[in-house]
């Protein structure tokens, strides 16, 4: 297949060059396919993609197109790329700038898409996980139709709502899809977290069939990642809880026809509420306050957390843990 048929979208925002270099190298060593076209959107990165390409990827002009823009976040960067795909693009692949592909990822994806499937994803793992994502979520091979046992390629069978929204089954860097099947789907730019899950659910509700691979094809990195980090009680953890709350509050409006979604949203909002209250109490007991902006933003969205905090205080006061 000609390299111009497939375009890899990389949103870029990093503080060191190494993650992007590793990501690009993982593209160049793909087996069974020619090196694809790569479209990098530099989202006002602290270290510019242009400087990294000039220094570490001397042949980048042959296969990499670079767009530089003011910071819009990961969703905005990916949308910019989708709006500037080369006309020859038939298939779109995503790769985050701190992730790497295993050598057969694109070969597997194109094998699946060439069978008439419109959407492809694969298993993935972080270096600090003891298990890959599919094992963590208990994804059963028996429930899905295997059409290539050697490569562990399957057709997804069943509903995707809980796996996508509740279990983060689909990792951005594992997705490859047919462009004509999803010409208008874009990432919601008002969300900081979960914008990719919104895209996947919209896509999987729109396509005819989706295929996937049980093999780990994405080795997740540890570069700048807005959805990771923040130990218990750290300010970073509160910021993530606020962004997660925003996501779960937004989903029912984004998917008004998903009958099972409101219950899932309520369950997750309740869990975030409890975690926020416990986290605040944890900081207060150690003499640490919480900046007013965190209190104010969270309270505007979910004032009921104050009752959860009072319940936690009463439990502690009563000697219960």
N, C-alpha and C positions, 0 to 999 in steps of 0.2 A: 504494500500500500504506500502511495506517495506520502511523504512527510507533510505535504500541504493539506491533506485531508483531515488531519487531526491537529487541534491547537490546544496547548497546555496553558491554563490561566494561573498565574502566580501573583497574588497580592503581596506586596513587600513592605514590611516595616520591621527593621531589626537594628540592633546596636553594634553588631559585629558581623564580619563578612562570612564567617565559617558556615552558618546554616544555609545561606543561599548557595554557596559553592557546593555543598554536599547535595542539596536538592537538585541542582542542575546536573551534577555528575550522575545522579541516579537516573536522570532522563537519558543521558547520553549512553548509558550502558544497558538500555532496554534491549531485550533479545527478541528476535522474531519480527521486529518492525524497524522501519527506518526512523531516524531521529525526527521527531515531530517539530512543528512550528511552536515556539514558546512566546507567550505574551505576558510580560511582566509589567505590573502597575505599581510604580513607586509612590506610596501614599505618604509623601513627605517624611520619608524614613530618616532617622538620625544619621545613619550611614547610607549614603546614596547607592542605589543599585548600579548606577552608571560607573561609579568608581570601582565597584567590585568587579563588574564585567570587564572593564578595561584592564584590571590588574590580574584577574584570575581566570578569565574565560576569553582567551585571545581570539578564538574563532566565533565569538558570539554574534557577529554581524551576519553570519550565514544562516542562523536559525532563530535568533531572538529579536523580538521587537519590544522596545521599551516605551512606556507612557509614564510621564511624571505629572503628578497632580497635587493640589492642596489636600491636606488630610481629610478623608471622609470616612475612615474606618474600613474594616475588612469587607463589609457588605458593599459599601460604595466603591471600593477598589475593584471588587469582582464585577460589579455592574458596569463599571467603566470598560472593563475588558470585554464583557459580553456585548457591549454596544459598539465595539471596535474590532470584532473578529474579522479576519480576512474572509473575503467572499468565498474562497475555496474550502472553507472549514465545513466539514460534514459531521465531525465528532468533537465534542468539547470535554476536556479533562481538567480537573482541578488539582493543584498541588500547593499546599501552604509552604511558605518559604523556610520553615524549620522542620519539615518532614522529608522523608526519603521513600522512594519506591523500591520494592524488591524487583529483580531483573525481568520477571515475566508479567508484570502488572498490565502493561498496555497490550501485550499479546493476548492475554486472557480476556481483557475487556473487548478487544476487537473481534475475537472469536465469538463472544456472546452477542455483540451487536450485529455481527454479520448473519446471525441466525434469525434476525427479525426482532430481537429485543431492543427496546429504546433506552433503557437505563441500566447502568451497571455499577455495583459497588463491591467492596471486598472487606475482609477481616483486617483488623488493625490492632496495634499494641504500643503502649508507652514503655520506656525502659524501666520505670519504677512499678509497673504492674506485674503481679505474679502470674496472671492469666491474660490471654487475649480477650478482646471485647466480646466475641461471639460466645466464648466459654463463660464469661462473666454473666451474660444475660441468659444463658441456657438455651441458645438457639439450637433447635433440634434438626438434624439432617433428615430424619424420617418424615418430617412434615412438609418437606420441599422436594421438588422433582429434580433428580440428578440427571443431567444429559452428557456429562463428561467426567466419569469417575477418576480418571488419571489426573486431571487438573482440578478436581473438586469444584466443578462449575454446576450451578443449580439455577432453577427457576424459582423465584419467590412465590410461595403459596400462602394465602391467608391475608388478614387485615394488617396494615402497616402502622396504624395510629399509635398503639402502645410501643412497638419496637422503635419507631422513629422518635416520637415525642417523649416517651417515658424512659427509654433505655439507650438512647443515642446510638442506635445500631449503625447508622450511616455516618461515616467519617468523610469530611469534605475531600481530603486528599485521595480518597479511594474512588471517587465518582467519575464516571465517563458516560456521556449521554449523546444521543442523536440530536443534532441541532434542530432539524426540521420538526421533531416531536415536541420541542419546548421552546418555540421561537420567542415568546414574550415573557416567560417566567423570569423573575428577578428576585434578588435578596431584599427584604424590607430594611431600609436604612435607619429606621427609627429604633431598631433593636440593637443592643450591644452584644447580648448573648441570645442564642437560639435562632438567629436569622438564617443560619444554614438549615436547621431543622424545618423551618417554615418552607424553604425552597424544596427540600426533599419530599415533604408531605404533598405539596402542590404538584410536584413532578410525578410522584408515584400514583396520585389520583388521576393524572392526565394520560399517562402512557398506557399502551396496550399490555406490555409485559415487562418485567424487570428480572434481570439475572444477577447472580452474585457468586463470589468465590469464598470458600471456607478457609482458604490459605491466608495467612497474614501477608498482605501486600503493601502495607504502609507501616513504616517504622517511625513513630511520632518523635519529634525532637523536643528540645527544651529551650528554644529561643524565646522571643517576646511573644507571649500568649495571653490574651486578655481573659481567657476563661479558666486559667489555671493559677495556682499560687494562693498564698494567704493562709497562714496557720490559724489555729483556733484562737479567737480573740484579737487577732491582728486586724488593723483597719482594712487591709486588702480583702479580708473575708467578708466584712460588712458591705463593701462595695459590690462584691460578687453577689451577695444575697439581694441587694437592691436591684441589680440588673436582672437577676433571675426572677424576682417578683414582677418586674416590668414585663418580662417575657410571658409569664403565665397569666398575667392580667390581660395581655393583648391577644392571646390565642383565640378565645371565643369569638372576638370580633373579626379576626382574620379568617376563621373557619366556622361560619355560622351554621353550616349544614352538618357538622361533625357531632352527632348526637352524644357520643361517649366522651367528648372532650371536656365539657364543663366539670364533670366529676373528677377527671384527672387533674384539671387545673385547681379545683378546690383542695384536693389532697396535697398537691405540691405547695400551694400557698400556705396551707396550715402548717406544713413541715417547715417552710422558710420562716414563718411567724414564730414558731417555737424556737428555732435555731437563733433567730435574731434576739429574742428575749433572753435566752440562756447566755448568748454571747455578751449582751449588754451587762447582765448581772455578773458575769465572769470578770469583765473589766472593772465594774464598780467595786467589787470585793477586793480588787487588787489596787484600788486607788487610781485607776485610769478612767478618764472620762471618754466620751464619744463626741467628736466634733458636731456642732449643731447642724451642719449641712446633712449629716447622715440621719440624725433624728428627724429633721424636718422632711427630707425627701421620702424616707420610709413611711413616716406617719401620714403624709398626704395620700399615699397609695393604700395603706393598710392600718388605719387607726386602731384596729382590734388587737394589735400587738401589745398595746399597753395593758390590756386585760391579761394577756399571756405573761407579761412581766410580773404583774401583781400576783398571779397564781404561782409563779416561780418563787417569788419572795415569801409568800405564805407557806409554801412547801419547805423552804429552807428554814424559816422561822419556827416551823412546827417540828423541825428535826428530821424531816423526810428528805430522801435524796431522789 
